[in-house]
Amino acid sequence: MPAEDEVGIHCRLDELLEQRGMTLTELSRQVGVSVVNLSVLKNDRARAIRFSTLTAVCRALNCEVGDLLTVEPAADIPRRT
């Protein structure tokens, strides 16, 4: 169990897709990354991300890295299965 003061990275991909009326499948087509890999990122299960993927996702969503990834207390990041 993480300590209360630990922080983690939260991916806001779900929220950004919803705001833009875009599906994960459409984003996958635009950036050339599989739906499975984007789903791992979206569900906060990714342990790493390539800069090229990060750049492509930000371009497709017309956002900055800080709009996509945020630092939050680990306890506040929803864990999805």
All heavy atoms as an XYZ file, in Angstrom:
621
protein
N       0.850     -1.180      0.000
C       0.000      0.000      0.000
C       0.898      1.246      0.000
O       1.818      1.338      0.796
C      -0.897     -0.031      1.234
C      -1.949      1.064      1.255
S      -3.081      0.873      2.648
C      -4.324     -0.109      1.861
N       0.637      2.232     -0.892
C       1.503      3.403     -0.969
C       1.356      4.305      0.241
O       0.293      4.399      0.848
C       1.038      4.115     -2.242
C      -0.281      3.532     -2.583
C      -0.394      2.227     -1.885
N       2.441      4.964      0.584
C       2.398      5.938      1.669
C       1.551      7.124      1.233
O       1.436      7.420      0.049
C       3.816      6.394      2.020
N       0.965      7.824      2.191
C       0.077      8.936      1.880
C       0.771     10.052      1.112
O       0.135     10.749      0.336
C      -0.532      9.496      3.161
C      -1.562      8.566      3.761
C      -2.174      9.154      5.020
O      -2.201     10.386      5.146
O      -2.621      8.373      5.861
N       2.083     10.242      1.317
C       2.767     11.352      0.666
C       3.350     10.975     -0.691
O       3.958     11.804     -1.349
C       3.847     11.924      1.574
C       4.902     10.895      1.955
O       4.670      9.689      1.747
O       5.953     11.308      2.461
N       3.149      9.745     -1.147
C       3.628      9.345     -2.464
C       2.793     10.024     -3.539
O       1.613     10.274     -3.362
C       3.535      7.831     -2.646
C       4.629      7.086     -1.951
C       4.614      5.608     -2.323
O       4.172      5.281     -3.433
O       5.028      4.814     -1.484
N       3.446     10.339     -4.660
C       2.724     10.920     -5.782
C       2.817      9.986     -6.971
O       3.691      9.120     -7.037
C       3.272     12.314     -6.162
C       3.049     13.316     -5.053
C       4.738     12.241     -6.537
N       1.923     10.164     -7.883
C       1.925      9.365     -9.087
C       1.500     10.207    -10.270
O       1.019     11.328    -10.116
N       1.692      9.663    -11.438
C       1.294     10.335    -12.664
C      -0.099      9.844    -13.055
O      -0.352      8.644    -13.106
C       2.282     10.028    -13.809
C       3.699     10.443    -13.437
C       1.824     10.686    -15.105
C       3.891     11.933    -13.239
N      -0.975     10.778    -13.318
C      -2.331     10.454    -13.763
C      -2.472     10.904    -15.211
O      -2.126     12.027    -15.555
C      -3.363     11.159    -12.886
C      -4.765     11.053    -13.399
N      -5.407      9.846    -13.581
C      -5.644     12.006    -13.775
C      -6.629     10.079    -14.041
N      -6.793     11.371    -14.174
N      -2.969     10.031    -16.051
C      -3.197     10.336    -17.455
C      -4.653     10.754    -17.632
O      -5.562     10.015    -17.263
C      -2.875      9.132    -18.335
S      -3.112      9.490    -20.079
N      -4.851     11.922    -18.211
C      -6.189     12.470    -18.416
C      -6.729     12.168    -19.814
O      -7.586     12.872    -20.332
C      -6.162     13.983    -18.184
C      -5.792     14.371    -16.766
C      -5.878     15.880    -16.546
N      -7.225     16.362    -16.835
C      -7.525     17.219    -17.817
N      -6.600     17.697    -18.615
N      -8.775     17.600    -18.014
N      -6.241     11.108    -20.441
C      -6.620     10.793    -21.809
C      -8.132     10.641    -21.973
O      -8.718     11.157    -22.928
C      -5.893      9.535    -22.281
C      -6.088      9.135    -23.736
C      -5.722     10.264    -24.679
C      -5.276      7.891    -24.051
N      -8.763      9.955    -21.057
C     -10.215      9.752    -21.106
C     -10.948     11.095    -21.170
O     -11.837     11.299    -21.992
C     -10.654      8.977    -19.867
C     -11.634      7.871    -20.164
O     -11.854      7.560    -21.350
O     -12.177      7.309    -19.211
N     -10.562     12.006    -20.291
C     -11.213     13.311    -20.223
C     -10.983     14.116    -21.499
O     -11.908     14.751    -22.014
C     -10.682     14.083    -19.011
C     -10.954     13.396    -17.689
C      -9.940     13.786    -16.631
O      -9.881     14.983    -16.303
O      -9.223     12.893    -16.151
N      -9.754     14.091    -22.009
C      -9.440     14.853    -23.216
C     -10.169     14.292    -24.432
O     -10.649     15.054    -25.276
C      -7.927     14.878    -23.448
C      -7.119     15.628    -22.390
C      -5.631     15.452    -22.629
C      -7.492     17.103    -22.366
N     -10.261     12.979    -24.523
C     -11.009     12.370    -25.626
C     -12.476     12.789    -25.567
O     -13.071     13.137    -26.591
C     -10.896     10.843    -25.574
C      -9.557     10.245    -25.978
C      -9.526      8.753    -25.660
C      -9.265     10.480    -27.457
N     -13.049     12.746    -24.389
C     -14.453     13.118    -24.226
C     -14.672     14.579    -24.615
O     -15.628     14.907    -25.332
C     -14.912     12.887    -22.786
C     -16.387     13.153    -22.592
C     -16.856     12.823    -21.190
O     -16.305     11.916    -20.566
O     -17.797     13.509    -20.736
N     -13.792     15.460    -24.164
C     -13.914     16.883    -24.489
C     -13.856     17.131    -25.990
O     -14.481     18.053    -26.498
C     -12.801     17.688    -23.820
C     -12.924     17.820    -22.332
C     -11.684     18.449    -21.708
O     -10.738     18.811    -22.392
N     -11.700     18.562    -20.387
N     -13.114     16.282    -26.703
C     -12.921     16.478    -28.139
C     -13.862     15.618    -28.986
O     -13.819     15.649    -30.208
C     -11.478     16.196    -28.507
C     -10.585     17.368    -28.056
C      -9.197     16.910    -27.715
N      -8.340     18.023    -27.330
C      -8.315     18.590    -26.125
N      -9.133     18.174    -25.176
N      -7.486     19.582    -25.865
N     -14.702     14.837    -28.323
C     -15.631     13.983    -29.043
C     -14.916     12.945    -29.903
O     -15.376     12.604    -30.985
N     -13.808     12.434    -29.391
C     -12.985     11.486    -30.134
C     -12.967     10.151    -29.402
O     -12.999     10.106    -28.173
C     -11.556     12.027    -30.258
C     -10.625     11.188    -31.111
S      -8.926     11.811    -31.142
C      -9.115     13.331    -32.029
N     -12.915      9.080    -30.167
C     -12.824      7.746    -29.562
C     -11.362      7.319    -29.483
O     -10.498      7.869    -30.184
C     -13.592      6.700    -30.390
O     -12.944      6.567    -31.666
C     -15.058      7.086    -30.552
N     -11.118      6.334    -28.664
C      -9.779      5.772    -28.550
C      -9.352      5.154    -29.888
O      -8.189      5.248    -30.276
C      -9.753      4.725    -27.432
C      -8.400      4.386    -26.832
C      -7.750      5.607    -26.212
C      -8.544      3.295    -25.801
N     -10.303      4.581    -30.590
C     -10.014      3.975    -31.895
C      -9.564      5.034    -32.898
O      -8.599      4.832    -33.643
C     -11.250      3.224    -32.426
O     -11.608      2.224    -31.475
C     -10.977      2.573    -33.763
N     -10.241      6.172    -32.912
C      -9.867      7.259    -33.821
C      -8.486      7.801    -33.453
O      -7.655      8.044    -34.328
C     -10.905      8.384    -33.774
C     -10.550      9.570    -34.649
C     -10.380      9.226    -36.125
O     -11.013      8.273    -36.611
O      -9.583      9.916    -36.795
N      -8.225      7.974    -32.178
C      -6.904      8.441    -31.749
C      -5.840      7.440    -32.171
O      -4.778      7.825    -32.663
C      -6.872      8.651    -30.234
C      -5.546      9.150    -29.668
C      -5.202     10.534    -30.207
C      -5.590      9.169    -28.144
N      -6.136      6.166    -32.018
C      -5.203      5.114    -32.413
C      -4.838      5.238    -33.893
O      -3.673      5.140    -34.266
C      -5.823      3.741    -32.134
O      -5.035      2.716    -32.665
N      -5.837      5.450    -34.720
C      -5.591      5.614    -36.164
C      -4.724      6.835    -36.446
O      -3.821      6.787    -37.269
C      -6.912      5.756    -36.911
C      -7.610      4.450    -37.154
C      -8.788      4.627    -38.111
N      -9.856      3.776    -37.631
C     -11.059      4.193    -37.235
N     -11.380      5.449    -37.309
N     -11.932      3.330    -36.790
N      -4.999      7.921    -35.752
C      -4.274      9.170    -35.998
C      -2.816      9.106    -35.561
O      -1.951      9.676    -36.212
C      -4.963     10.345    -35.305
C      -6.245     10.765    -35.970
C      -6.787     12.044    -35.367
O      -6.051     12.877    -34.850
N      -8.103     12.203    -35.438
N      -2.548      8.424    -34.458
C      -1.182      8.436    -33.915
C      -0.381      7.190    -34.244
O       0.828      7.152    -34.018
C      -1.165      8.686    -32.387
C      -1.810     10.012    -32.051
C      -1.826      7.568    -31.614
N      -1.039      6.158    -34.772
C      -0.320      4.943    -35.131
C       0.129      4.110    -33.938
O       1.155      3.447    -33.973
N      -0.666      4.155    -32.881
C      -0.402      3.362    -31.673
C      -1.631      2.487    -31.456
O      -2.762      2.935    -31.647
C      -0.166      4.282    -30.447
C      -0.031      3.484    -29.168
C       1.066      5.153    -30.666
N      -1.425      1.242    -31.067
C      -2.544      0.317    -30.915
C      -3.526      0.797    -29.838
O      -3.157      1.479    -28.885
C      -2.050     -1.084    -30.554
O      -1.599     -1.114    -29.214
N      -4.775      0.392    -30.025
C      -5.814      0.703    -29.050
C      -5.441      0.111    -27.693
O      -5.650      0.740    -26.654
C      -7.192      0.176    -29.521
C      -8.234      0.322    -28.428
C      -7.636      0.899    -30.772
N      -4.858     -1.077    -27.701
C      -4.456     -1.730    -26.446
C      -3.441     -0.875    -25.697
O      -3.577     -0.638    -24.492
C      -3.897     -3.145    -26.719
C      -3.292     -3.733    -25.460
C      -4.987     -4.053    -27.256
N      -2.424     -0.386    -26.398
C      -1.405      0.442    -25.732
C      -1.980      1.764    -25.253
O      -1.630      2.241    -24.164
C      -0.215      0.669    -26.656
C       0.657     -0.544    -26.766
O       0.633     -1.421    -25.909
N       1.427     -0.630    -27.836
N      -2.869      2.369    -26.036
C      -3.503      3.610    -25.579
C      -4.412      3.350    -24.386
O      -4.507      4.183    -23.481
C      -4.286      4.256    -26.715
C      -3.456      4.875    -27.828
C      -4.361      5.372    -28.951
C      -2.562      5.988    -27.311
N      -5.054      2.200    -24.349
C      -5.909      1.843    -23.230
C      -5.096      1.695    -21.943
O      -5.536      2.121    -20.868
C      -6.660      0.550    -23.535
O      -7.513      0.204    -22.477
N      -3.925      1.103    -22.052
C      -3.028      0.976    -20.893
C      -2.681      2.366    -20.366
O      -2.709      2.617    -19.152
C      -1.756      0.178    -21.265
C      -0.690      0.288    -20.188
C      -2.103     -1.277    -21.517
N      -2.384      3.288    -21.265
C      -2.070      4.663    -20.878
C      -3.300      5.323    -20.240
O      -3.205      5.916    -19.155
C      -1.615      5.442    -22.113
C      -1.218      6.889    -21.919
C       0.001      6.997    -21.000
C      -0.929      7.535    -23.260
N      -4.427      5.196    -20.874
C      -5.677      5.817    -20.414
C      -6.073      5.348    -19.020
O      -6.600      6.117    -18.215
C      -6.785      5.496    -21.413
C      -8.145      6.019    -21.050
C      -9.166      5.639    -22.086
C      -9.605      4.232    -21.943
N     -10.932      4.014    -21.457
N      -5.802      4.083    -18.728
C      -6.215      3.505    -17.446
C      -5.145      3.576    -16.366
O      -5.227      2.876    -15.357
C      -6.673      2.061    -17.663
C      -7.951      2.002    -18.457
O      -8.879      2.756    -18.189
N      -8.004      1.137    -19.447
N      -4.151      4.449    -16.569
C      -3.082      4.673    -15.574
C      -2.315      3.398    -15.242
O      -1.880      3.198    -14.113
C      -3.634      5.290    -14.283
C      -4.027      6.738    -14.454
O      -3.358      7.468    -15.213
O      -5.009      7.149    -13.817
N      -2.163      2.519    -16.218
C      -1.380      1.305    -15.989
C      -0.029      1.350    -16.694
O       0.774      0.431    -16.549
C      -2.175      0.082    -16.451
C      -3.395     -0.186    -15.590
C      -4.022     -1.516    -15.912
N      -4.179     -1.724    -17.331
C      -5.329     -1.837    -17.972
N      -6.452     -1.747    -17.301
N      -5.375     -2.039    -19.264
N       0.214      2.411    -17.465
C       1.488      2.519    -18.186
C       2.617      2.807    -17.212
O       2.468      3.589    -16.273
C       1.409      3.625    -19.234
N       3.744      2.156    -17.440
C       4.921      2.399    -16.613
C       5.911      3.305    -17.329
O       6.839      3.816    -16.723
C       5.567      1.077    -16.242
C       4.603      0.218    -15.406
C       5.230     -1.041    -14.915
N       6.483     -0.857    -14.240
C       6.657     -0.822    -12.923
N       5.625     -0.959    -12.148
N       7.857     -0.679    -12.407
N       5.705      3.498    -18.630
C       6.571      4.352    -19.433
C       5.822      4.767    -20.686
O       4.825      4.137    -21.057
C       7.844      3.595    -19.823
N       6.289      5.841    -21.323
C       5.723      6.275    -22.591
C       6.852      6.861    -23.424
O       7.700      7.592    -22.904
C       4.572      7.304    -22.396
C       3.937      7.668    -23.743
C       5.027      8.519    -21.636
C       2.665      8.486    -23.622
N       6.891      6.511    -24.681
C       7.914      7.054    -25.575
C       7.593      8.511    -25.866
O       6.426      8.889    -26.000
C       7.936      6.277    -26.890
C       8.414      4.879    -26.733
C       8.343      4.162    -28.054
N       8.735      2.784    -27.831
C       9.401      2.063    -28.707
N       9.717      2.563    -29.877
N       9.732      0.836    -28.415
N       8.645      9.320    -26.017
C       8.436     10.717    -26.353
C       7.710     10.846    -27.689
O       6.871     11.733    -27.862
C       9.752     11.486    -26.405
C      10.320     11.801    -25.044
C      11.684     11.780    -24.854
C       9.507     12.117    -23.977
C      12.224     12.070    -23.619
C      10.030     12.408    -22.729
C      11.404     12.395    -22.548
N       7.991      9.959    -28.626
C       7.319     10.034    -29.932
C       5.815      9.782    -29.782
O       5.007     10.435    -30.444
C       7.937      9.044    -30.917
O       7.844      7.723    -30.427
N       5.440      8.858    -28.909
C       4.020      8.596    -28.651
C       3.382      9.782    -27.954
O       2.291     10.233    -28.320
C       3.846      7.326    -27.804
O       4.417      6.221    -28.505
C       2.389      7.049    -27.488
N       4.055     10.313    -26.964
C       3.558     11.467    -26.227
C       3.354     12.651    -27.163
O       2.309     13.316    -27.135
C       4.540     11.821    -25.105
C       4.125     12.857    -24.091
C       2.824     12.489    -23.410
C       5.236     13.035    -23.065
N       4.315     12.890    -28.034
C       4.224     13.982    -28.998
C       3.051     13.776    -29.940
O       2.264     14.695    -30.192
C       5.537     14.100    -29.805
O       6.607     14.346    -28.895
C       5.476     15.201    -30.832
N       2.896     12.559    -30.462
C       1.814     12.264    -31.400
C       0.444     12.425    -30.745
O      -0.484     12.975    -31.352
C       1.981     10.857    -31.958
N       0.305     11.947    -29.516
C      -0.973     12.068    -28.808
C      -1.293     13.539    -28.554
O      -2.425     13.990    -28.792
C      -0.961     11.258    -27.491
C      -2.160     11.597    -26.612
C      -0.909      9.767    -27.780
N      -0.316     14.299    -28.111
C      -0.548     15.728    -27.851
C      -0.907     16.477    -29.133
O      -1.783     17.341    -29.121
C       0.666     16.357    -27.178
S       0.844     15.864    -25.444
N      -0.259     16.139    -30.219
C      -0.606     16.777    -31.507
C      -2.032     16.442    -31.915
O      -2.799     17.309    -32.333
C       0.364     16.340    -32.597
C       1.673     17.063    -32.544
C       2.535     16.729    -33.747
N       3.817     17.400    -33.606
C       4.962     16.916    -34.020
N       5.005     15.735    -34.631
N       6.072     17.583    -33.844
N      -2.392     15.167    -31.826
C      -3.728     14.737    -32.237
C      -4.819     15.364    -31.377
O      -5.907     15.670    -31.865
C      -3.823     13.214    -32.181
N      -4.520     15.560    -30.095
C      -5.507     16.127    -29.172
C      -5.372     17.640    -29.025
O      -6.135     18.266    -28.285
C      -5.386     15.460    -27.796
C      -5.722     13.981    -27.752
C      -5.445     13.414    -26.368
C      -7.158     13.733    -28.164
N      -4.374     18.210    -29.729
C      -4.119     19.646    -29.651
C      -3.999     20.102    -28.192
O      -4.734     20.974    -27.731
C      -5.205     20.437    -30.382
C      -4.825     21.888    -30.581
O      -3.648     22.215    -30.696
N      -5.815     22.758    -30.614
N      -3.092     19.443    -27.478
C      -2.904     19.757    -26.070
C      -1.420     19.761    -25.729
O      -0.582     19.374    -26.532
C      -3.654     18.760    -25.186
S      -2.951     17.090    -25.171
N      -1.112     20.190    -24.544
C       0.247     20.178    -24.007
C       0.411     18.935    -23.132
O      -0.581     18.360    -22.657
C       0.502     21.425    -23.158
C       0.395     22.731    -23.927
C       1.509     22.909    -24.931
O       2.639     22.453    -24.644
O       1.249     23.481    -26.000
N       1.643     18.561    -22.910
C       1.924     17.391    -22.060
C       1.262     17.541    -20.692
O       0.679     16.596    -20.171
C       3.452     17.173    -21.914
C       3.746     16.060    -20.920
C       4.086     16.876    -23.263
N       1.309     18.737    -20.127
C       0.712     18.988    -18.818
C      -0.799     18.884    -18.804
O      -1.411     18.734    -17.752
N      -1.425     18.983    -19.981
C      -2.872     18.765    -20.075
C      -3.189     17.275    -20.027
O      -4.247     16.876    -19.566
C      -3.429     19.324    -21.390
C      -3.226     20.821    -21.532
O      -3.270     21.537    -20.511
O      -3.022     21.274    -22.678
N      -2.265     16.477    -20.537
C      -2.457     15.028    -20.630
C      -2.015     14.301    -19.365
O      -2.707     13.418    -18.879
C      -1.681     14.487    -21.835
C      -1.768     12.996    -22.105
C      -3.191     12.577    -22.451
C      -0.812     12.614    -23.224
N      -0.858     14.686    -18.837
C      -0.289     14.016    -17.662
C      -0.211     14.978    -16.496
O       0.309     16.079    -16.631
C       1.118     13.486    -17.980
C       1.222     12.515    -19.150
C       2.684     12.203    -19.430
C       0.437     11.251    -18.881
N      -0.712     14.554    -15.349
C      -0.652     15.382    -14.150
C      -0.016     14.592    -13.011
O      -0.073     13.366    -12.999
C      -2.060     15.859    -13.717
O      -2.874     14.725    -13.443
C      -2.716     16.710    -14.791
N       0.571     15.302    -12.082
C       1.144     14.680    -10.891
C       0.142     14.860     -9.762
O      -0.290     15.968     -9.472
C       2.493     15.340    -10.517
C       3.050     14.717     -9.238
C       3.480     15.209    -11.656
N      -0.238     13.739     -9.163
C      -1.239     13.759     -8.103
C      -0.823     12.819     -6.986
O      -0.052     11.886     -7.228
C      -2.596     13.322     -8.655
C      -3.121     14.228     -9.747
C      -4.483     13.819    -10.253
O      -5.109     12.918     -9.649
O      -4.926     14.409    -11.235
N      -1.358     13.041     -5.774
C      -1.093     12.062     -4.721
C      -1.549     10.683     -5.180
O      -2.613     10.552     -5.782
C      -1.931     12.566     -3.547
C      -2.139     14.019     -3.818
C      -2.180     14.155     -5.329
N      -0.751      9.687     -4.941
C      -1.059      8.337     -5.399
C      -2.434      7.867     -4.929
O      -3.136      7.169     -5.658
C       0.023      7.364     -4.948
N      -2.825      8.270     -3.749
C      -4.113      7.845     -3.198
C      -5.281      8.422     -3.996
O      -6.379      7.874     -3.988
C      -4.223      8.267     -1.731
N      -5.056      9.551     -4.711
C      -6.135     10.196     -5.461
C      -6.275      9.665     -6.886
O      -7.237      9.986     -7.580
C      -5.894     11.704     -5.541
C      -6.042     12.387     -4.193
O      -6.565     11.743     -3.262
O      -5.625     13.545     -4.073
N      -5.312      8.871     -7.354
C      -5.369      8.363     -8.719
C      -6.245      7.126     -8.737
O      -5.960      6.151     -8.055
C      -3.960      8.039     -9.252
C      -3.107      9.318     -9.285
C      -4.032      7.404    -10.628
C      -1.676      9.089     -9.659
N      -7.321      7.183     -9.523
C      -8.202      6.008     -9.563
C      -7.497      4.826    -10.197
O      -6.826      4.962    -11.211
C      -9.380      6.470    -10.430
C      -8.906      7.652    -11.168
C      -7.755      8.228    -10.407
N      -7.594      3.679     -9.584
C      -6.996      2.449    -10.121
C      -8.067      1.702    -10.865
O      -9.094      1.342    -10.291
C      -6.410      1.572     -9.007
C      -5.134      2.104     -8.491
C      -4.041      1.869     -9.534
N      -2.972      2.806     -9.316
C      -2.224      3.298    -10.276
N      -2.407      2.972    -11.516
N      -1.255      4.138    -10.026
N      -7.847      1.498    -12.133
C      -8.805      0.777    -12.962
C      -8.263     -0.600    -13.244
O      -7.087     -0.784    -13.427
C      -9.055      1.535    -14.246
C      -9.598      2.919    -13.969
C      -9.713      3.705    -15.235
N     -10.141      5.063    -14.887
C      -9.794      6.112    -15.573
N      -9.040      6.014    -16.630
N     -10.205      7.295    -15.214
N      -9.149     -1.558    -13.336
C      -8.715     -2.925    -13.633
C      -8.997     -3.292    -15.060
O      -9.661     -2.651    -15.776
C      -9.417     -3.920    -12.698
O     -10.817     -3.790    -12.832
C      -8.977     -3.723    -11.274
